[in-house]
Amino acid sequence: MLRLILATDPDATRSDLAAEAVAVKIRWFGLVIGYLYANFGSPADPVPLDALLALGFAFTALDTYHSWRGRVFLGRHPLLVSCMEALFIGLLCHADAGLESPFRYYYILSLICAAIRHTPVVTGVTCGLDCLSYAALFVALPPERRSVFALLLGLIILGWVTWAAVALARLLRRVGEQLSGLNSRLREEQARLEERIAERTRELQASQAQVLHQEKMAAFGLLAAGIAHEVGNPLTSISTLIQMVERRDLDPYTRERLGLVTTQLTRIQGTLRELVTFSRPASSTHGRVCLKEIVDEALGIAKYYTGVKTRVVQADLPDNLPLLNGVRDQFVQVFLNLVLNAIDATGKGGKVVIAARVEDGRIVATVEDDGHGIDPVDQGKLFTPYFTTKRHGTGLGLFVTQKLVAAHGGTVGCDSRPGEGTTFRLVFPLRPTSDAIALPRTPTGIS
């Protein structure tokens, strides 16, 4: 409700509206008591009193209506209200019992309303108007009804009430401002705390993602090593038997066919050796590494990935690139993830190009594809853990890639055009880096 009020009247503040609500209640209280007194307790004729109170009722009704609408009735003309109140109260007292009329207490209510609604200056002027009204009432009365003592006592009480009301209003405003300041600081601290909690939550999710990635890749490495071992033993036996048979006196046809079998066995054994090499525990040893060799190793692993035979994968790296400092296995994992992403993003006949150059004392490497591109809505989420657009993706490939590149002091960015392709840009410094995080390599990537 308060928000609606503030939106309705931009000039009204929270304190204005709160004070207006109190003033409205004070006026209604005074009217009710006034009607009861005029009709059941006043010795004077109730008709003129009721007529005057009807005017007060109309004014209070308008004040109440504007308060409900979120406005302060005649809020920009407070002295006009004070003049009307002073005249209204003076007429009531004159129609009743003069200086001794109970309606003189309306002066006190008027001063209290002015103090809680307006500045001390306005309250002081209101006090002056009330005193003038009370003095005019003294003059308007017949000489036999005039009481100098009642006049002086009334003026003193009005002055004292004005001082007390202004002091109390100042105190309340000061306390309100202090509470408002404390509430503002509390909201700021709350927002800062929520931001810290969100930041710690993101860090925890990132740590959990790394642990999950390590566990999955460790399990995959054990599985790959086990398969290589179990398949390698029978192949060794088969190769030995073929060599024994080849020592016999064979006809040319049989020897030719055995030679083809030996060639295929050698090919299978080479694949198994690559699988064993890939499944070995990742090294965390720093050293000087050649980027061209890293890319060649990544492509050597990627050639067994589904769909790679129907794509064109090219590596365009000069032989004279400076050496990088870092962990070889982590560099291989970075390029393997990006190459597999590019393969998944292209269709049959698609093209993936890996290039590198030296630029401003840094090595800039790119992995570019001509695939379907990335939706602009998703580009800001690429490197967040567990985000994936693949049906069977884990959402960790690009996240781990960014971590590894950052651990080597580099950066990774993405430039994608939907329907035209995507380019990942890697920038590595040519200066020694500190430690890098050690994560197992992965044969799957995320885009």
C-alpha positions in Angstrom: 0.0 0.0 0.0 2.8 2.4 0.9 4.5 1.7 -2.5 1.3 2.5 -4.3 1.0 5.8 -2.3 4.5 6.8 -3.1 4.0 6.0 -6.8 0.8 8.1 -6.8 2.3 11.2 -5.3 6.0 11.7 -6.2 6.3 14.7 -3.8 5.1 12.6 -0.8 7.7 10.9 1.3 7.3 8.0 3.7 7.4 10.3 6.7 4.8 12.7 5.1 2.4 9.9 4.5 2.9 8.4 8.0 2.4 11.8 9.6 -0.7 12.4 7.4 -2.2 9.2 8.6 -1.7 10.2 12.2 -3.2 13.7 11.6 -6.3 12.3 9.9 -6.9 10.0 12.9 -6.4 13.0 15.3 -9.0 15.0 13.3 -11.6 12.3 13.3 -11.1 11.8 17.0 -11.6 15.5 17.7 -14.7 15.6 15.5 -16.4 12.7 17.3 -15.7 14.2 20.7 -16.9 17.6 19.4 -20.2 16.2 18.1 -20.8 14.4 21.4 -20.0 17.6 23.4 -22.1 19.9 21.2 -25.2 17.7 21.4 -25.0 16.3 24.9 -22.7 18.6 27.0 -22.6 22.1 25.7 -24.9 24.8 27.3 -25.0 26.6 24.0 -27.4 26.1 21.1 -26.1 22.9 19.3 -27.3 24.1 15.8 -24.5 26.5 15.0 -22.0 24.1 16.6 -23.2 21.3 14.4 -23.0 23.5 11.4 -19.4 24.4 12.1 -18.5 20.8 12.9 -20.1 19.9 9.5 -17.5 22.1 7.8 -14.8 20.4 9.9 -16.3 17.0 8.8 -16.2 18.0 5.1 -12.5 19.1 5.4 -11.5 15.9 7.3 -13.4 13.8 4.7 -11.4 15.5 1.9 -8.2 15.0 3.9 -9.0 11.3 4.4 -9.8 10.8 0.7 -6.5 12.4 -0.4 -4.7 10.2 2.2 -6.2 7.1 0.7 -5.1 8.3 -2.7 -1.6 8.7 -1.5 -1.6 12.5 -1.4 -1.3 15.1 1.3 -4.4 17.4 1.2 -3.1 21.0 0.6 0.4 19.7 1.5 2.0 22.5 -0.4 0.0 25.1 1.5 0.4 24.2 5.1 -0.1 27.8 6.4 -3.5 27.9 4.6 -4.6 24.9 6.5 -3.3 26.5 9.8 -5.3 29.7 9.0 -8.5 27.7 8.4 -8.0 25.6 11.5 -7.4 28.7 13.7 -10.5 30.4 12.3 -12.6 27.2 12.7 -11.6 26.7 16.3 -12.1 30.4 17.2 -15.7 30.3 15.8 -16.4 27.1 17.7 -15.2 28.6 20.9 -17.2 31.8 20.3 -20.4 29.9 19.6 -19.9 27.8 22.7 -18.5 29.2 26.0 -15.8 31.6 24.8 -12.4 31.3 26.4 -13.5 28.5 28.7 -15.0 26.4 25.9 -13.6 22.8 25.6 -13.2 23.4 21.9 -10.1 25.4 22.8 -8.3 22.1 23.1 -8.6 21.9 19.4 -5.8 24.4 19.3 -3.5 21.8 20.9 -4.6 19.2 18.4 -3.9 21.6 15.6 -0.4 22.3 16.9 0.3 18.6 17.3 -0.8 17.9 13.8 1.4 20.7 12.5 4.4 19.5 14.5 4.2 15.9 13.2 3.5 17.0 9.6 5.6 20.1 9.0 8.8 21.8 9.9 9.4 23.6 13.2 9.0 27.0 11.3 5.5 26.0 10.1 4.6 24.8 13.5 5.8 28.1 15.1 3.7 30.1 12.6 0.7 27.9 13.3 1.2 28.6 17.0 1.2 32.3 16.2 -2.0 32.0 14.2 -3.7 30.0 17.0 -2.6 32.6 19.6 -3.9 35.3 17.3 -7.2 33.4 17.0 -7.4 33.0 20.8 -6.7 36.7 21.3 -9.3 37.7 18.7 -11.8 35.5 20.5 -10.9 37.4 23.7 -11.6 40.7 22.0 -14.8 39.5 20.4 -16.4 38.5 23.7 -18.5 40.9 25.7 -16.5 42.6 28.5 -18.3 40.5 31.2 -17.1 37.2 29.6 -13.5 38.3 29.2 -10.9 36.7 31.5 -7.4 37.9 31.2 -6.2 34.9 33.3 -7.8 32.5 30.9 -6.2 34.3 28.0 -2.8 34.3 29.5 -3.0 30.7 30.6 -4.2 29.6 27.1 -1.4 31.4 25.4 1.2 29.9 27.8 -0.2 26.4 27.2 -0.2 26.9 23.4 3.5 28.0 23.6 4.4 25.1 25.8 2.6 22.6 23.6 4.4 24.0 20.6 7.8 23.6 22.2 7.0 20.1 23.4 5.5 18.9 20.1 8.4 20.3 18.0 11.0 18.7 20.3 9.1 15.4 20.2 8.7 15.5 16.4 12.4 16.3 16.0 13.3 13.3 18.2 11.0 11.0 16.2 12.3 12.2 12.9 15.9 11.7 14.1 15.1 8.2 15.3 13.3 7.5 12.0 16.3 8.7 10.0 18.6 6.5 12.1 16.4 3.5 11.6 16.2 4.2 7.9 20.0 4.4 7.7 20.4 1.2 9.6 17.8 -0.6 7.4 19.7 0.6 4.3 23.0 -0.7 5.7 21.3 -3.9 6.7 20.0 -4.4 3.1 23.4 -3.6 1.7 25.0 -6.2 4.0 22.3 -8.7 3.1 22.9 -8.2 -0.6 26.7 -8.5 0.0 26.2 -11.7 2.0 23.9 -13.2 -0.6 26.5 -12.3 -3.3 29.2 -14.0 -1.2 27.1 -17.1 -0.7 26.4 -17.2 -4.4 30.1 -16.9 -5.2 31.0 -19.7 -2.7 28.2 -21.8 -4.2 29.7 -21.4 -7.7 33.2 -22.3 -6.4 31.8 -25.3 -4.7 30.0 -26.4 -7.8 33.2 -25.9 -9.8 35.2 -28.0 -7.3 32.5 -30.8 -7.4 32.6 -30.7 -11.2 36.4 -31.2 -11.2 36.2 -34.1 -8.7 33.4 -35.7 -10.7 35.5 -35.3 -13.9 38.5 -36.8 -12.3 36.5 -39.8 -11.0 34.9 -40.5 -14.4 38.2 -40.2 -16.3 40.0 -42.4 -13.8 37.4 -45.0 -14.2 37.6 -44.7 -18.0 41.4 -45.0 -17.8 41.2 -48.2 -15.8 38.6 -49.6 -18.2 40.8 -48.8 -21.2 43.9 -50.3 -19.6 42.0 -53.5 -18.8 40.6 -53.8 -22.3 44.1 -53.3 -23.8 45.5 -55.9 -21.5 42.8 -58.5 -22.1 42.9 -58.0 -25.9 46.7 -57.7 -26.1 47.4 -61.2 -24.7 45.3 -63.2 -27.2 46.7 -61.0 -30.0 50.3 -61.8 -28.9 49.5 -65.5 -29.0 47.9 -65.2 -32.4 50.9 -63.3 -33.8 53.3 -66.0 -32.4 51.3 -68.8 -34.0 51.3 -67.0 -37.4 55.1 -66.5 -37.2 55.5 -70.2 -36.5 53.2 -71.1 -39.5 55.2 -68.7 -41.8 58.4 -70.7 -41.1 56.8 -73.7 -42.8 57.0 -74.4 -46.5 53.8 -72.6 -47.7 52.3 -72.0 -51.1 52.4 -68.4 -52.3 48.6 -67.8 -51.8 48.7 -68.9 -48.2 51.8 -66.9 -47.4 50.2 -63.8 -49.0 47.1 -64.2 -46.9 49.2 -64.7 -43.7 51.1 -61.6 -44.5 47.8 -59.6 -44.7 46.8 -61.1 -41.3 50.1 -60.0 -39.8 49.6 -56.5 -41.2 46.2 -56.2 -39.6 47.5 -57.7 -36.3 50.3 -55.0 -36.3 47.7 -52.4 -36.8 45.6 -53.6 -33.9 48.6 -53.8 -31.7 49.5 -50.2 -32.6 45.9 -49.1 -31.6 46.2 -50.9 -28.3 49.5 -49.2 -27.6 47.9 -45.8 -28.2 45.0 -46.9 -25.9 47.5 -47.9 -23.2 49.4 -44.6 -23.6 46.1 -42.7 -23.3 44.9 -44.5 -20.2 48.1 -44.0 -18.3 47.9 -41.6 -15.3 48.1 -38.0 -16.3 51.5 -36.4 -15.7 51.7 -33.2 -13.7 55.4 -32.5 -14.6 56.2 -29.1 -16.1 58.4 -28.9 -19.0 59.0 -27.2 -22.4 56.6 -28.7 -24.9 56.1 -28.3 -28.6 52.6 -27.2 -29.6 52.8 -29.0 -33.0 53.5 -32.3 -31.2 50.7 -31.7 -28.8 48.2 -31.2 -31.6 49.5 -34.2 -33.4 49.0 -36.3 -30.3 45.5 -35.0 -29.8 44.6 -35.8 -33.4 46.1 -39.2 -33.0 43.6 -39.9 -30.2 40.7 -38.2 -31.9 41.0 -40.3 -35.1 39.2 -43.2 -33.2 36.2 -40.9 -32.4 32.9 -41.6 -34.0 32.3 -39.5 -37.1 35.9 -38.3 -37.6 36.3 -40.3 -40.8 33.5 -38.3 -42.5 35.1 -35.0 -41.6 38.2 -33.2 -42.8 40.5 -32.3 -39.9 43.6 -30.2 -40.8 46.4 -28.9 -38.6 48.2 -25.9 -40.0 50.9 -25.1 -37.5 54.4 -23.8 -38.4 57.4 -25.9 -37.3 59.2 -22.9 -35.8 56.7 -22.1 -33.0 58.3 -21.3 -29.7 58.1 -23.9 -27.0 55.4 -23.6 -24.3 56.0 -24.2 -20.6 53.5 -26.4 -18.9 52.1 -29.9 -18.4 52.1 -31.8 -21.7 49.1 -34.0 -20.9 47.0 -31.0 -20.0 47.8 -29.2 -23.3 46.8 -32.4 -25.1 43.5 -32.6 -23.2 42.7 -29.0 -24.1 43.1 -29.5 -27.9 41.4 -32.9 -27.8 38.3 -31.5 -26.1 38.1 -28.6 -28.7 38.7 -30.9 -31.7 36.0 -33.4 -30.5 33.6 -30.5 -30.0 34.3 -29.3 -33.5 33.7 -32.7 -34.9 30.3 -33.0 -33.1 29.3 -29.5 -34.3 29.9 -30.4 -38.0 28.0 -32.7 -40.3 29.4 -35.2 -42.8 31.9 -33.5 -45.0 32.5 -30.8 -42.4 35.9 -29.2 -41.9 37.9 -28.6 -38.8 41.1 -26.5 -39.0 43.7 -26.1 -36.2 46.1 -23.2 -36.6 48.6 -21.3 -34.5 50.8 -18.2 -34.8 53.0 -15.9 -32.6 51.3 -12.6 -31.9 52.6 -9.9 -29.5 54.8 -12.2 -27.6 52.1 -14.8 -27.2 51.1 -18.0 -29.0 47.6 -17.7 -30.4 46.0 -21.0 -31.4 42.6 -21.5 -33.0 40.3 -24.4 -33.5 37.8 -23.5 -36.2 34.9 -25.5 -37.7 32.2 -24.8 -40.3 29.4 -26.4 -38.3 26.0 -25.3 -37.1 27.4 -22.7 -34.7 26.2 -21.8 -31.2 23.1 -20.0 -30.2 23.9 -16.5 -28.8 21.8 -17.3 -25.8 24.1 -20.3 -25.0 27.4 -18.6 -25.6 27.6 -17.0 -22.2 27.1 -20.4 -20.5 29.7 -22.4 -22.5 32.3 -22.6 -19.8 30.0 -23.2 -16.8 30.0 -26.7 -15.3 27.3 -29.1 -16.3 26.0 -27.0 -19.2 25.7 -28.9 -22.5 23.7 -28.8 -25.7 24.6 -32.4 -26.5 22.1 -35.2 -25.9 24.7 -37.3 -24.1 27.1 -34.6 -23.0 28.3 -34.2 -19.4 28.8 -30.4 -19.5 32.4 -30.6 -18.2 34.6 -30.5 -21.3 34.8 -26.8 -21.9 34.7 -26.1 -18.2 37.8 -28.3 -17.7 39.4 -26.8 -20.8 39.1 -23.2 -19.4 40.5 -24.3 -16.1 43.5 -25.9 -17.7 44.2 -23.0 -20.0 43.9 -20.5 -17.1 46.2 -22.7 -15.0 48.8 -22.1 -17.7 48.3 -18.4 -17.6 46.3 -18.3 -20.8 42.8 -17.4 -22.0 40.2 -19.1 -24.1 37.4 -17.4 -26.0 34.7 -18.3 -28.4 33.4 -16.6 -31.6 30.4 -18.3 -33.1 28.0 -17.4 -35.9 24.9 -19.6 -36.0 24.8 -21.5 -39.3 28.3 -20.5 -40.2 30.7 -22.1 -37.7 32.6 -21.6 -34.5 36.1 -20.6 -33.6 37.8 -21.2 -30.3 40.8 -18.9 -29.7 43.5 -19.9 -27.2 46.2 -17.5 -26.1 49.2 -18.8 -24.2 52.0 -16.6 -22.8 55.6 -17.3 -23.7 56.7 -17.0 -20.1 57.1 -19.6 -17.3 53.9 -20.3 -15.4 53.4 -21.5 -11.9 51.7 -24.8 -11.0 48.9 -26.2 -13.1 46.0 -28.3 -11.9 46.4 -32.0 -12.8 43.2 -33.5 -14.3 42.9 -36.8 -16.2 42.5 -36.5 -19.9 39.1 -37.0 -21.4 38.0 -38.4 -24.8 34.8 -36.4 -24.8 34.2 -32.7 -25.1 31.2 -30.4 -24.5 29.9 -27.6 -26.6 
